[in-house]
Amino acid sequence: MNATQQSDPAQTQVVGACPHDCPDTCSLQTTVVGGVAIKVQGNPAHPHTDGVLCTKVSRYTERVYHPERLLHPLKRVGPKGAGQFERVSWDTALNDIASRLKTIIACEPNGAEAILPYSYGGTLGLVQSDSMSARFFHRLGASLLDRTVCASAGCKGLTYTLGGKLGMRVEFFAESKLILIWGSNSISSNLHFWRYAQEAKRNGAKLICIDPRRSETADKCHEHIALLPGTDGALVLALMYELVTNDWLDHDYLAQYTLGWDAMRERALQWSPERAAVVCGILPEQIRSLARDYGACASSRQPTAIRVNYGVQRVHGGGNAVRLIASLPALIGAWRHRAGGVLLTSSGNFPIDHDALERPDLLGSRTPRTINMSTIGNDLLNPDIKALMVYNSNPVAIAPESAKVVQGFSREDLFTVVLEHFQTDTADYADYVLPATTQLEHWDVHMSYGHTDVLLNRPAIAPLGEAKPNTQIFRELAQRMGFVEPCFSEDDMTLCRMAYGDAVDFEVLLEEGFSTLKTEPAPFAQGNFPTPSGKCEFFSERLAALGQDGLPDHVPNHETFNSSSTYPLAMISPPARNFLNSSFVNVQSLQSMEGDPILEMHASDAAARGIQNGAYVRVFNQRGEHVCKVAISKRARSGVVNGLGVWWRKLGLSGTNVNQLTSQNLTDMGNAPTYYDCLVEVEATPGQ
């Protein structure tokens, strides 16, 4: 069946793909009448989507036709941050932007390195995220951006252990007999995995949630282990201790298909359940019970699976924690089963031709500096950065230690261009705001980090107003910069075809809207890990060569929990259920569901501070303060508060959000942010 269907001449069904930063990467079906999209729903023909969408994306038309949608180029006419703009033409905007960039390149000692792109997951489409834009900045010779803000610590940990961003296939979780859901609120952020987990549960599987917060997912699992943030590594080491001392091991798998087991075993034997329980803030028996469940499946040769998500790695020891979790399946031979093993991301399965899309060869012999997006608050205080081009991101809202981010964006000598759908916190600080198309208005092609299907996105409607795809904006800028290379003339369909080359049949994508990659059902049943040794590497020679510990270990937080300290509460900031990072925050129906910015707090912590449910509180530390509303809730464990995010700052109660409190400290590997490694204090605001 063709991906564009028409049963009624007045009504068309167009198949696309969800672009948002979520492992599900759903296939969309948009109903169009008279050139207007009237409904977006899940594509029932796509097995993973199966006709089901999350609440957020099912309301996508509210976002596309939002009354505050940006439809024309804007030029700043007021102070930075005031959000005061006037409408200008595309020619005026692009000509001036190109002129300003040329002047910076000519006048600055470091030339084009004074220009910095800043982008991330506003769209995960391969064409609208990093194809024409990457070509533009490579040809320019701009500073490179280390895109670390979400997943780099965990992906490094996974790669050092398993050899790549690989794992079990998500659909096989339905056959598992024990599923550990580790650091993931799957009901909210991985809905289609949750459907497989529920199928397994109906077939007798046990589900255990490991998470500091008692999430909606934890409510539906058989057990919940509410450890302190950043202590996952200690928990894994104690599980290994129990597996070793009770001999719940697959000795044959360990001998044939792992590297460094003897040393890993000795390290694990230093971590009794009693020692780990003190660190994790849980009971030793919880650790022993979890180990018994995991070990019993090994003894009975039943498939055991772990779905770990990125919340685990947003602390100082995040990379090591993922290394340890990814090591567990090898201890019990879980990889022998297609329904056994671990899944953090499936993105390593996708044969994307990044060089063809992004053209790093346009750099020539130049080697520009690389700037970490997670420390943009500090980086923008460096006057060497003279121009910033932001697309697919909202750094003023999402980057850590946002008071410094705001300070940097407020620099009058920083020329800032923002490509956006709405006047976000970041757009308020722009010199120019350029209106970009939404997913319903452009071509794109997608991978997934939760399943193994390639998806094509067809435009369902014409661009609204004067909005243009990111690709077209960078094509037109390239022309004004005088770039004559033929690659800047390639259209979006050419780029879509280029993304996978001959590895994926593009005609199948055009016909069906998706194509499933061929992968081994149990990829590591007989080893064959894509590591240097071909084995699951408990010990990594690559890390040792970098002067780091070759074995994974528990790495304590930068800000270690201590009830007697000035800031005695650990704060994590998981996403609010109806938002996705800072996307959808301004969709009125979803914002109404969330109400005010919320801080979930345990009853004992609230009582000790004289705080009543529903009170407005000041949450603060050495980096700043944030005002929000308290929900005294079973979702928070004692000693930990949950600041649900990520609200736009200007929609918050005091012009801030939780990132006013988070730090620019980085993880042990991957140079990633430590959002969940954050200590605070809470007090009632005056008059409460």
C-alpha positions as CSV (number, residue, x, y, z in Angstrom):
1,M,0.0,0.0,0.0
2,N,1.3,3.4,-0.9
3,A,2.5,5.6,2.0
4,T,0.0,8.3,0.7
5,Q,-3.5,6.9,0.7
6,Q,-6.7,8.4,-0.5
7,S,-10.1,6.7,0.0
8,D,-12.1,9.8,-0.1
9,P,-11.2,12.5,-2.7
10,A,-11.6,15.2,-0.1
11,Q,-9.5,13.3,2.5
12,T,-5.9,12.1,2.3
13,Q,-3.9,9.9,4.7
14,V,-0.1,10.7,4.6
15,V,2.4,8.5,6.4
16,G,5.3,10.2,8.2
17,A,7.5,9.7,11.3
18,C,7.6,11.2,14.7
19,P,10.7,13.5,14.9
20,H,11.0,13.8,18.6
21,D,13.7,12.6,21.0
22,C,12.1,9.3,22.1
23,P,13.2,5.7,21.5
24,D,9.8,4.7,20.0
25,T,10.2,6.7,16.6
26,C,6.5,6.1,15.7
27,S,5.1,5.9,12.3
28,L,2.5,8.7,11.9
29,Q,-0.6,8.8,9.8
30,T,-1.9,12.4,9.2
31,T,-5.4,13.0,7.9
32,V,-5.5,16.0,5.5
33,V,-8.6,17.7,4.3
34,G,-8.4,20.6,1.9
35,G,-4.7,21.1,2.6
36,V,-5.3,21.2,6.4
37,A,-4.0,18.5,8.7
38,I,-7.0,17.6,11.0
39,K,-5.7,14.6,12.9
40,V,-2.4,12.9,13.6
41,Q,-2.5,9.3,14.8
42,G,-0.3,6.2,15.0
43,N,0.1,4.2,11.8
44,P,-1.7,0.8,12.3
45,A,0.4,-0.8,9.6
46,H,3.7,-0.2,11.4
47,P,4.1,-3.1,13.9
48,H,5.9,-1.1,16.6
49,T,3.5,1.8,16.5
50,D,0.4,-0.4,16.0
51,G,-1.9,2.6,15.7
52,V,-0.9,4.0,19.2
53,L,0.7,7.4,20.0
54,C,1.6,9.1,23.2
55,T,-0.7,12.0,24.4
56,K,1.9,14.6,23.3
57,V,2.2,13.6,19.7
58,S,-1.5,12.7,19.3
59,R,-2.1,16.5,19.7
60,Y,0.5,17.4,17.1
61,T,-2.0,19.5,15.1
62,E,-2.3,21.8,18.1
63,R,1.4,22.5,17.8
64,V,1.4,23.0,14.0
65,Y,-1.5,25.4,14.1
66,H,-0.7,27.0,17.4
67,P,-1.7,30.7,17.4
68,E,1.9,31.7,18.4
69,R,3.6,29.7,15.7
70,L,6.4,31.7,14.1
71,L,5.5,32.2,10.4
72,H,7.8,35.1,9.3
73,P,11.5,36.1,9.9
74,L,12.0,38.4,12.8
75,K,14.7,41.0,13.7
76,R,15.4,42.1,17.3
77,V,14.4,45.7,18.1
78,G,14.6,45.6,21.9
79,P,17.1,44.6,24.5
80,K,18.3,41.0,24.5
81,G,15.9,38.8,26.4
82,A,13.0,41.1,26.1
83,G,11.6,39.2,23.1
84,Q,10.9,42.4,21.1
85,F,11.0,41.9,17.3
86,E,9.9,43.3,14.0
87,R,8.9,41.4,10.9
88,V,11.4,41.4,8.0
89,S,11.7,39.7,4.7
90,W,13.8,36.6,4.1
91,D,16.1,38.5,1.9
92,T,16.7,41.1,4.5
93,A,17.3,38.5,7.2
94,L,19.6,36.2,5.2
95,N,21.6,39.0,3.6
96,D,22.3,40.6,6.9
97,I,23.2,37.3,8.6
98,A,25.6,36.4,5.8
99,S,27.1,39.9,6.0
100,R,27.6,39.6,9.7
101,L,29.2,36.2,9.5
102,K,31.6,37.4,6.8
103,T,32.6,40.3,8.9
104,I,33.3,38.1,11.9
105,I,35.4,35.7,9.8
106,A,37.4,38.6,8.4
107,C,37.9,40.5,11.6
108,E,38.4,37.8,14.3
109,P,41.9,36.4,14.9
110,N,40.5,32.8,14.9
111,G,38.3,33.5,11.9
112,A,35.3,31.2,11.4
113,E,36.0,29.4,14.7
114,A,34.4,32.5,16.3
115,I,31.1,31.0,14.9
116,L,29.4,28.2,16.8
117,P,26.4,26.0,15.8
118,Y,24.2,24.7,18.6
119,S,21.7,22.0,17.9
120,Y,20.4,18.8,19.3
121,G,17.2,16.7,19.3
122,G,14.4,19.1,18.3
123,T,14.2,16.8,15.4
124,L,15.9,13.4,15.1
125,G,15.4,13.4,11.3
126,L,18.7,12.8,9.6
127,V,18.0,15.4,6.9
128,Q,16.6,18.3,9.0
129,S,19.1,17.8,11.8
130,D,22.6,17.4,10.4
131,S,22.9,17.3,6.6
132,M,22.8,20.7,4.9
133,S,23.5,22.5,8.3
134,A,26.6,20.3,8.9
135,R,27.8,21.0,5.3
136,F,27.4,24.7,5.9
137,F,29.4,24.8,9.1
138,H,32.1,22.5,7.8
139,R,32.5,24.7,4.7
140,L,32.6,27.7,6.9
141,G,35.2,26.2,9.2
142,A,33.1,27.0,12.3
143,S,33.8,25.6,15.7
144,L,32.6,22.1,16.1
145,L,29.9,21.2,18.7
146,D,30.3,18.1,21.0
147,R,26.7,17.1,21.2
148,T,26.7,15.6,24.7
149,V,23.6,16.9,26.4
150,C,21.6,13.6,26.4
151,A,23.3,10.3,25.9
152,S,27.0,10.5,25.4
153,A,28.1,9.0,28.8
154,G,25.8,6.0,28.5
155,C,26.8,5.4,24.9
156,K,30.5,5.5,25.8
157,G,29.9,3.0,28.6
158,L,28.0,0.7,26.4
159,T,30.6,0.9,23.6
160,Y,33.5,0.2,25.9
161,T,31.7,-2.9,27.2
162,L,29.6,-4.3,24.3
163,G,31.5,-2.7,21.5
164,G,28.7,-0.5,20.1
165,K,25.3,1.1,20.6
166,L,23.7,-2.2,20.3
167,G,21.5,-4.6,22.3
168,M,18.5,-6.9,22.2
169,R,15.6,-6.2,19.9
170,V,12.8,-4.5,21.7
171,E,10.0,-6.8,20.5
172,F,11.7,-9.8,22.1
173,F,11.1,-8.3,25.6
174,A,7.6,-9.8,25.2
175,E,9.1,-13.3,25.6
176,S,11.2,-12.4,28.7
177,K,10.5,-14.0,32.1
178,L,12.2,-11.2,34.2
179,I,12.5,-7.6,33.1
180,L,14.5,-5.0,35.0
181,I,13.3,-1.5,34.0
182,W,16.3,0.5,35.1
183,G,16.1,4.3,35.2
184,S,13.1,4.6,32.9
185,N,9.6,5.8,33.2
186,S,8.5,3.7,30.2
187,I,4.8,4.5,30.4
188,S,5.7,8.2,29.8
189,S,8.9,8.0,27.7
190,N,9.0,4.6,26.0
191,L,5.3,3.7,25.6
192,H,5.7,1.0,22.9
193,F,8.4,-0.9,24.9
194,W,5.9,-0.8,27.8
195,R,3.4,-2.6,25.6
196,Y,5.9,-5.4,25.1
197,A,6.6,-5.5,28.8
198,Q,2.9,-5.8,29.6
199,E,2.6,-8.7,27.2
200,A,5.5,-10.4,29.0
201,K,3.8,-9.6,32.3
202,R,0.5,-11.2,31.1
203,N,2.5,-14.3,30.2
204,G,3.9,-14.6,33.7
205,A,7.0,-12.4,33.7
206,K,8.1,-10.4,36.7
207,L,8.8,-6.7,36.3
208,I,11.1,-4.8,38.6
209,C,11.6,-1.1,38.4
210,I,14.9,0.5,39.7
211,D,14.5,4.2,39.9
212,P,14.9,6.9,42.7
213,R,11.4,8.1,41.8
214,R,8.3,6.0,42.2
215,S,7.1,6.7,38.6
216,E,3.9,5.7,36.9
217,T,5.9,2.7,35.6
218,A,7.0,1.7,39.1
219,D,3.4,1.7,40.1
220,K,2.7,-1.0,37.5
221,C,5.7,-3.2,38.3
222,H,5.8,-6.1,40.8
223,E,8.6,-4.4,42.7
224,H,10.2,-1.0,43.0
225,I,13.8,-0.3,44.3
226,A,14.1,3.4,45.1
227,L,17.8,3.8,45.3
228,L,19.5,7.2,45.8
229,P,20.5,9.0,42.6
230,G,23.9,8.1,41.3
231,T,24.3,4.8,43.2
232,D,23.3,2.4,40.4
233,G,26.9,1.2,40.1
234,A,27.1,0.2,43.8
235,L,23.9,-1.7,43.4
236,V,25.2,-3.7,40.3
237,L,28.4,-4.5,42.1
238,A,26.4,-5.9,45.0
239,L,24.3,-7.9,42.6
240,M,27.5,-9.4,41.2
241,Y,28.7,-10.2,44.7
242,E,25.5,-12.2,45.3
243,L,25.7,-13.9,41.9
244,V,29.3,-15.0,42.6
245,T,28.9,-16.1,46.2
246,N,25.7,-18.1,45.3
247,D,27.2,-19.4,42.1
248,W,24.4,-18.1,40.0
249,L,26.7,-17.9,37.0
250,D,27.1,-19.2,33.5
251,H,30.7,-20.3,33.7
252,D,30.9,-21.4,30.2
253,Y,29.7,-18.1,28.8
254,L,32.1,-16.2,31.1
255,A,35.0,-18.4,30.0
256,Q,34.4,-18.2,26.2
257,Y,32.9,-14.8,25.6
258,T,34.1,-12.3,28.2
259,L,37.4,-10.5,28.9
260,G,38.6,-9.6,32.4
261,W,36.2,-11.7,34.4
262,D,38.7,-12.7,37.2
263,A,39.5,-9.0,37.9
264,M,35.8,-8.0,37.7
265,R,35.0,-10.9,40.1
266,E,37.5,-9.6,42.7
267,R,36.1,-6.1,42.5
268,A,32.6,-7.3,42.9
269,L,33.5,-9.3,46.0
270,Q,34.4,-6.0,47.8
271,W,30.7,-5.0,47.6
272,S,28.6,-6.9,50.0
273,P,24.8,-6.1,50.0
274,E,25.4,-4.4,53.4
275,R,28.0,-2.1,52.0
276,A,26.0,-1.2,48.9
277,A,22.8,-0.7,50.9
278,V,24.4,2.1,52.9
279,V,25.5,3.8,49.6
280,C,22.2,3.2,47.8
281,G,19.9,4.1,50.7
282,I,18.0,0.8,50.5
283,L,17.8,-2.4,52.5
284,P,20.4,-5.3,52.0
285,E,17.5,-7.7,51.6
286,Q,16.2,-5.7,48.6
287,I,19.6,-6.4,46.9
288,R,19.6,-10.1,47.8
289,S,16.0,-10.5,46.6
290,L,16.9,-8.8,43.3
291,A,19.9,-11.1,42.9
292,R,17.9,-14.2,43.6
293,D,15.4,-13.2,40.9
294,Y,18.2,-12.6,38.4
295,G,20.1,-15.7,39.4
296,A,17.1,-17.9,39.4
297,C,16.5,-17.2,35.7
298,A,20.1,-18.1,35.0
299,S,19.7,-21.4,36.9
300,S,16.5,-22.3,35.0
301,R,17.8,-20.9,31.6
302,Q,14.9,-18.5,31.4
303,P,15.4,-15.3,29.4
304,T,16.1,-12.2,31.5
305,A,16.2,-8.7,30.1
306,I,17.2,-5.2,31.2
307,R,15.7,-2.1,29.7
308,V,18.0,0.7,30.9
309,N,17.4,4.3,30.0
310,Y,19.5,7.5,30.0
311,G,18.4,8.7,33.5
312,V,21.0,6.3,34.9
313,Q,23.9,8.2,33.2
314,R,23.1,11.8,34.2
315,V,25.4,11.7,37.2
316,H,29.2,11.8,37.8
317,G,29.6,8.0,37.5
318,G,27.0,7.6,34.7
319,G,29.4,6.0,32.2
320,N,30.7,3.5,34.7
321,A,27.1,2.7,35.9
322,V,26.1,1.8,32.3
323,R,29.2,-0.3,31.9
324,L,28.3,-2.3,35.0
325,I,24.6,-2.7,34.0
326,A,25.6,-3.8,30.5
327,S,28.0,-6.4,32.0
328,L,25.3,-8.2,34.0
329,P,23.8,-10.3,31.1
330,A,27.2,-11.9,30.5
331,L,27.4,-13.2,34.1
332,I,24.3,-15.4,33.7
333,G,24.5,-16.0,29.9
334,A,21.4,-14.0,29.3
335,W,22.6,-13.2,25.8
336,R,22.0,-16.9,24.8
337,H,18.3,-16.0,24.4
338,R,16.8,-13.6,21.9
339,A,14.7,-12.4,24.8
340,G,17.7,-11.9,27.1
341,G,20.4,-9.3,27.5
342,V,20.1,-5.5,27.7
343,L,18.9,-2.6,25.6
344,L,19.9,1.0,26.1
345,T,20.0,2.0,22.4
346,S,19.6,0.3,19.1
347,S,21.1,3.2,17.1
348,G,24.3,1.3,16.3
349,N,22.4,-1.0,14.0
350,F,21.6,1.7,11.4
351,P,24.0,2.0,8.5
352,I,23.8,5.7,8.1
353,D,26.2,7.4,5.6
354,H,27.0,10.4,7.8
355,D,30.0,11.4,5.6
356,A,27.7,11.7,2.6
357,L,25.1,13.7,4.5
358,E,27.4,16.0,6.5
359,R,30.4,16.2,4.2
360,P,33.2,16.6,6.8
361,D,35.6,16.7,3.8
362,L,34.5,20.4,3.3
363,L,36.8,21.2,6.3
364,G,39.8,20.4,4.2
365,S,42.9,20.5,6.3
366,R,41.3,22.8,9.0
367,T,40.9,21.4,12.5
368,P,38.5,23.8,14.3
369,R,38.2,23.6,18.1
370,T,35.4,21.6,19.6
371,I,33.1,23.1,22.2
372,N,30.9,21.0,24.6
373,M,27.3,21.9,24.4
374,S,26.8,20.9,28.1
375,T,29.1,23.7,29.3
376,I,27.6,26.4,27.1
377,G,27.0,28.5,30.2
378,N,30.7,28.9,30.7
379,D,31.6,28.8,27.0
380,L,29.5,31.8,26.1
381,L,31.4,33.9,28.7
382,N,34.4,33.5,26.4
383,P,34.4,36.5,24.2
384,D,36.1,34.5,21.4
385,I,32.7,33.2,20.5
386,K,31.2,36.0,18.4
387,A,28.2,34.3,16.7
388,L,25.9,31.5,17.7
389,M,23.4,29.7,15.4
390,V,20.8,27.7,17.3
391,Y,18.5,25.2,15.6
392,N,16.6,22.1,16.9
393,S,17.4,23.2,20.5
394,N,16.4,25.6,23.3
395,P,19.6,25.9,25.3
396,V,18.4,28.8,27.6
397,A,15.8,26.3,28.9
398,I,17.6,22.9,28.7
399,A,21.3,23.6,29.4
400,P,22.6,23.2,32.9
401,E,23.3,26.2,35.3
402,S,21.0,28.4,33.3
403,A,21.8,31.6,35.1
404,K,25.2,31.5,33.3
405,V,23.5,30.5,30.1
406,V,21.3,33.5,30.2
407,Q,24.4,35.7,31.1
408,G,26.1,34.4,28.0
409,F,23.1,34.9,25.7
410,S,22.7,38.4,27.0
411,R,26.1,39.5,25.6
412,E,25.5,42.5,23.2
413,D,28.6,41.5,21.2
414,L,27.2,37.9,20.6
415,F,25.4,37.7,17.2
416,T,22.7,35.1,17.6
417,V,20.4,33.5,15.0
418,V,17.7,31.0,16.1
419,L,15.7,28.7,13.8
420,E,12.4,27.9,15.6
421,H,8.7,27.1,15.6
422,F,8.0,29.4,18.6
423,Q,9.4,32.3,20.5
424,T,11.1,30.1,23.1
425,D,13.3,31.3,25.9
426,T,16.3,31.1,23.6
427,A,14.5,32.9,20.7
428,D,14.0,35.9,23.1
429,Y,17.8,36.4,23.0
430,A,18.2,36.2,19.2
431,D,19.1,38.9,16.8
432,Y,17.2,37.1,14.1
433,V,14.6,34.4,14.5
434,L,13.9,32.3,11.4
435,P,10.7,30.3,11.1
436,A,11.3,26.6,10.5
437,T,8.8,24.0,9.2
438,T,7.4,21.3,11.5
439,Q,7.4,17.6,10.7
440,L,4.1,17.8,8.8
441,E,5.7,20.2,6.3
442,H,9.0,18.7,5.1
443,W,10.7,15.5,3.9
444,D,13.0,13.5,6.2
445,V,14.3,10.1,7.0
446,H,14.7,8.6,10.4
447,M,16.5,6.0,12.5
448,S,15.5,4.8,15.9
449,Y,17.2,4.2,19.2
450,G,14.5,2.0,20.5
451,H,13.7,-0.4,17.6
452,T,15.3,-1.4,14.3
453,D,13.1,0.2,11.6
454,V,14.0,3.0,9.2
455,L,11.2,5.5,8.7
456,L,10.4,8.0,6.0
457,N,8.6,11.2,6.6
458,R,6.5,12.7,3.8
459,P,5.2,16.2,4.1
460,A,1.5,16.2,4.7
461,I,0.8,19.9,4.2
462,A,2.5,22.9,2.6
463,P,4.6,25.0,4.9
464,L,2.6,27.5,6.8
465,G,3.3,31.2,6.3
466,E,6.9,31.8,5.2
467,A,8.3,28.9,7.2
468,K,11.1,27.0,5.5
469,P,12.9,23.6,6.2
470,N,16.2,23.9,8.0
471,T,17.8,22.5,4.9
472,Q,16.5,25.3,2.7
473,I,17.5,28.0,5.2
474,F,21.1,26.7,5.1
475,R,21.1,26.3,1.3
476,E,20.1,30.0,1.0
477,L,22.7,31.1,3.5
478,A,25.3,29.1,1.7
479,Q,24.5,30.8,-1.5
480,R,24.8,34.2,0.2
481,M,28.2,33.2,1.6
482,G,29.4,32.4,-1.9
483,F,29.6,28.6,-1.5
484,V,29.5,27.1,-5.0
485,E,30.0,23.4,-4.3
486,P,27.3,21.3,-5.9
487,C,26.4,19.7,-2.6
488,F,24.6,22.9,-1.5
489,S,22.2,22.5,-4.3
490,E,21.0,18.9,-3.5
491,D,17.3,18.8,-2.6
492,D,15.7,17.1,0.4
493,M,14.6,14.0,-1.6
494,T,18.2,13.5,-2.7
495,L,19.4,13.8,0.9
496,C,16.8,11.3,2.1
497,R,18.0,8.8,-0.5
498,M,21.6,9.5,0.4
499,A,21.2,8.8,4.2
500,Y,21.3,5.0,3.8
501,G,22.7,4.6,0.3
502,D,22.2,1.1,-1.0
503,A,21.8,-0.3,2.6
504,V,18.0,0.4,2.6
505,D,15.6,0.0,-0.4
506,F,14.3,3.5,-0.7
507,E,11.4,2.4,-2.9
508,V,10.1,0.3,0.0
509,L,10.3,3.4,2.2
510,L,8.3,5.4,-0.4
511,E,5.7,2.6,-0.7
512,E,5.3,1.6,3.0
513,G,6.8,4.5,5.0
514,F,9.1,2.1,6.9
515,S,11.6,-0.7,6.4
516,T,12.9,-3.2,9.0
517,L,16.7,-3.8,9.2
518,K,17.9,-7.3,9.2
519,T,19.6,-8.1,12.4
520,E,20.5,-11.3,14.3
521,P,17.8,-12.2,16.8
522,A,20.3,-13.1,19.5
523,P,23.4,-11.2,18.4
524,F,25.8,-12.2,21.2
525,A,24.6,-15.8,21.8
526,Q,28.1,-17.0,20.8
527,G,30.0,-13.9,21.6
528,N,30.8,-11.9,18.5
529,F,30.8,-8.6,20.3
530,P,32.1,-5.7,18.2
531,T,34.8,-5.0,20.7
532,P,38.5,-5.2,19.9
533,S,38.6,-8.6,21.6
534,G,35.3,-9.8,20.2
535,K,34.1,-10.4,23.8
536,C,32.1,-8.6,26.4
537,E,34.8,-6.5,28.0
538,F,34.7,-6.3,31.7
539,F,38.2,-4.9,31.3
540,S,38.7,-2.4,28.6
541,E,42.2,-2.0,27.2
542,R,41.0,1.1,25.4
543,L,40.2,2.8,28.7
544,A,43.4,1.6,30.3
545,A,45.3,3.2,27.4
546,L,43.7,6.5,28.2
547,G,45.0,6.3,31.8
548,Q,41.6,5.3,33.2
549,D,40.5,2.3,35.2
550,G,39.9,-0.5,32.8
551,L,37.3,-2.1,35.1
552,P,34.0,-0.4,35.8
553,D,33.4,0.8,39.3
554,H,31.0,2.8,41.4
555,V,31.9,6.5,41.0
556,P,30.4,8.7,43.7
557,N,28.4,11.8,42.7
558,H,30.1,15.2,42.5
559,E,27.6,16.4,45.1
560,T,27.3,13.5,47.5
561,F,24.1,13.2,49.6
562,N,24.5,14.1,53.2
563,S,21.5,14.9,55.4
564,S,23.6,17.3,57.6
565,S,25.0,19.4,54.7
566,T,23.9,22.9,53.7
567,Y,22.0,21.4,50.8
568,P,20.7,18.1,52.3
569,L,18.3,17.0,49.5
570,A,19.2,15.3,46.3
571,M,17.2,16.6,43.3
572,I,16.5,14.8,40.1
573,S,14.6,16.5,37.2
574,P,12.8,13.9,35.2
575,P,10.5,15.1,32.4
576,A,6.9,16.0,33.2
577,R,4.7,13.4,31.7
578,N,3.1,15.7,29.1
579,F,6.3,17.4,28.0
580,L,9.2,16.1,26.0
581,N,12.3,18.0,27.2
582,S,11.2,21.6,26.4
583,S,9.0,20.6,23.5
584,F,5.2,20.8,23.9
585,V,5.5,23.1,27.0
586,N,3.5,25.8,25.2
587,V,0.7,23.5,23.9
588,Q,-2.2,24.7,26.0
589,S,-4.0,21.4,26.5
590,L,-0.8,19.7,27.7
591,Q,0.3,22.7,29.8
592,S,-3.2,22.6,31.5
593,M,-2.7,18.9,32.4
594,E,0.6,19.8,34.1
595,G,-0.7,22.9,35.9
596,D,2.2,24.6,37.7
597,P,5.9,23.5,37.8
598,I,6.0,20.8,40.4
599,L,8.5,19.6,43.0
600,E,7.5,16.2,44.4
601,M,8.6,15.8,48.0
602,H,8.4,13.0,50.6
603,A,6.1,13.6,53.5
604,S,8.9,13.4,56.1
605,D,11.1,15.9,54.3
606,A,8.1,18.3,53.9
607,A,7.1,18.0,57.6
608,A,10.7,18.7,58.7
609,R,10.5,22.0,56.9
610,G,6.9,22.9,57.8
611,I,5.8,22.6,54.2
612,Q,2.2,21.8,53.3
613,N,1.0,20.0,50.2
614,G,0.3,22.6,47.4
615,A,2.5,25.2,49.0
616,Y,4.8,27.3,46.8
617,V,8.4,26.8,47.7
618,R,11.9,28.2,47.1
619,V,14.3,25.5,45.9
620,F,17.9,26.7,46.1
621,N,21.6,25.9,46.2
622,Q,24.8,27.8,45.5
623,R,23.9,28.2,41.8
624,G,20.5,29.9,42.2
625,E,16.9,29.4,43.2
626,H,13.7,28.3,41.6
627,V,10.1,28.8,42.8
628,C,7.6,26.0,42.2
629,K,4.6,24.2,43.8
630,V,5.1,21.2,46.1
631,A,3.3,17.9,45.7
632,I,3.8,15.8,48.8
633,S,3.8,12.5,47.2
634,K,4.7,8.8,47.4
635,R,6.6,9.4,44.1
636,A,9.5,11.0,46.1
637,R,11.6,8.9,48.4
638,S,13.0,10.5,51.6
639,G,16.1,12.6,50.9
640,V,15.3,13.1,47.3
641,V,13.0,15.7,45.6
642,N,11.8,15.5,42.0
643,G,11.7,18.7,40.1
644,L,9.6,17.8,37.0
645,G,10.8,19.6,33.8
646,V,11.6,21.1,31.5
647,W,9.4,24.1,31.6
648,W,10.3,27.2,29.6
649,R,11.8,29.7,32.0
650,K,9.3,32.4,31.1
651,L,6.4,30.1,31.8
652,G,7.7,29.3,35.2
653,L,6.5,31.0,38.4
654,S,9.6,33.1,38.9
655,G,11.1,33.2,35.4
656,T,13.3,30.2,36.0
657,N,13.2,26.4,35.7
658,V,15.0,23.5,37.4
659,N,18.1,24.1,35.4
660,Q,18.7,27.2,37.5
661,L,20.0,24.6,40.0
662,T,21.8,22.0,37.9
663,S,25.6,22.3,37.5
664,Q,28.0,22.2,34.6
665,N,30.0,19.3,36.2
666,L,30.5,16.5,33.7
667,T,30.3,12.7,33.7
668,D,33.2,10.2,34.1
669,M,33.2,9.5,30.4
670,G,31.5,11.1,27.4
671,N,31.7,14.7,28.7
672,A,28.0,14.6,29.5
673,P,25.9,16.8,31.9
674,T,25.1,15.7,35.4
675,Y,21.5,16.9,35.7
676,Y,20.6,14.3,38.4
677,D,23.8,15.0,40.5
678,C,22.5,18.0,42.3
679,L,21.9,19.0,45.9
680,V,19.4,21.5,47.1
681,E,17.5,22.8,50.0
682,V,13.8,23.7,50.0
683,E,11.8,26.2,52.1
684,A,8.3,27.7,52.0
685,T,8.1,31.0,50.2
686,P,7.0,34.0,52.3
687,G,3.3,34.0,53.1
688,Q,2.9,30.2,52.7
